[in-house]
Amino acid sequence: MTPTDPHPSITVFPHNRLNPISRDIYSGFLEHMGRCITGGIYDPQNPNKDLLIQPDNFRKDVIEALKPLDIPVFRYPGGNFTATYHWQDGVGPRSQRPTRLNIAWGGTPERNEFGTNEFMVWCREHMHAEPYLCLNMGTGSLDEGLAWIEYCNASVETGSYWAKLRAEHTGHDRPHNVKYWGLGNEVWGPWQIAQEIGPRTFAEKTMQWAKAIKLLDPTVKLILCGKDGISAWDYEVVKHCVVPATESDLGVTQPPLIDYVSIHMYTASNDYHENVFAPLAAERAIEATAALIDLACVENNVPPGQVRPKICFDEWNVWDPKRAVGSKGAEERYTLSDALAVVVWLNLFVRQSDVVGMACIAQSVNVISPLMTTQDSVIRQTTWWIYELFCRFVKGYQVNVVVGGVEEYQGSTKPAWLRDAMKGRMKWLDVSACVDEEGWCCLSVANLHKDEALDIDLVGMGKSVDVEVYTVSGEDVDVTNMDGQEKVKIVKKGWKAEGKYTFPKHSFTMLRWRM
């Protein structure tokens, strides 16, 4: 490979803080699908009872693996499962809960042993995370949704029937105070139960639901169901739902109804280079969605002082549904190639952190997940180590970083439109940079070239600076961690900055130093 410049470089501007990075971009997702919940975080049939936290039957090893990542939010109960889920099936004594068929994912029995209150215990007591509940706008009703919000958030002192029922079920008076509520899931998809007939119809329904919910609890944050950010659906729904705060004839101030706009995307390809560059389609989708929000604010006369909705990318990952079939549990065997694609995903969330307020990896355990369980242990897949490094170190503020003189990838892309849409930005090095409150600067670099290491001038670090170097790589791009050996993991070393660094082929490198 011949670079376009004899001295390819990465220049970091650590004092040029661009915007805060929300920790919510590292959020998780749990769905009643495959072994995500039953057999994942909750495992009552496991014969090794010492592995479980009693009486909840939560797996200790899963909690111990996830807890150090300080994951801020978990989305539940789906996903496609949401469109047939009736929350009252999952509360009260377990012995009295009905078994339903999970028709969203193959018609398997769902015994509802794990429901709202179990999720709250798992989130709050074990993960110290915020819960995010997704409302059933498929087979569910507005009355049912309002009742769930009242059950979770109303104080017993109000005399609310649902609050008293919650206290009866939990044994205490404390409300759950659930902040985040999703207004349906992928209601545009033909695979959805009770698919909506069109974006305008759904937008009108959403506004009715949002208005009622904010009257019940104006403190909640509502997440609008968008599509993939680059569709007519997104245009219509965002245009109709991003509106100014209003005051009714009764003198009741109605806050802005929509706080986040959700988009979803998965990427995958059996071709290595297509696979690692594919997440850049999500970066273009984020830019398009942000522009749609701006357009809606202008057309709907949203005043300058009103906070604009952020983007909630609440389903993302590397997933090939043909390779890991959803109705069969979607248990991907992730390769080093997939791990490098996850680097690009996380780098782009950092680069777009001015408009992305939350992102949820789909999913947190077993189902297209970096963390897998066996009967007795957990397996950290290749993608886990990328997720861990970003959760631990990429925080604070995004800072300006410029990649110069590095050749651009010219091959095929998936989707096909990606190369033209991201022309000039599909370089062999995918990069982001940040600085935290303690003065640590962090440079995250993926060398996406399959066959060549790249010698790069590093500008902006200073000379003879002590640098922590974390590398994730492997002997080839198809290696996995699923065969009993951890062939891909984090390798840490120290380095005295000398102005030039060699980034190994098909690798991820994180460089950290104090400013």
Secondary structure by P-SEA (a helix, b strand, c coil): ccccccbbbbbbccccccbbbbcccccccccccccccccccccccccccccccccccccaaaaaaaccccccbbbcccccccccccccccccccccbbbbbccccccccccccccaaaaaaaccccccbbbbbbcccccccaaaaaaaaaacccccccccaaaaaaaaaacccccccccbbbccccccccccccccccaaaaaaaaaaaaaaaaaacccbbbbccccccccaaaaaaaaacccccccccccccccccccbbbbbbccccccaaaaaacaaaaaaaaaaaaaaaaaaaaaaccccccccbbbccccccccccccccccccccccccaaaaaaaaaaaaaaaaaccccccccccccccccccccccccccccccaaaaaaaaacccccbbbbbbbccbbbbcccccccccccccccccccccccccccccbbbbbbbbccccccccbbbbcccccccbbbbbbbcccccccccccccccbbbbbbccccccbbbbcccbbbbbbbcc
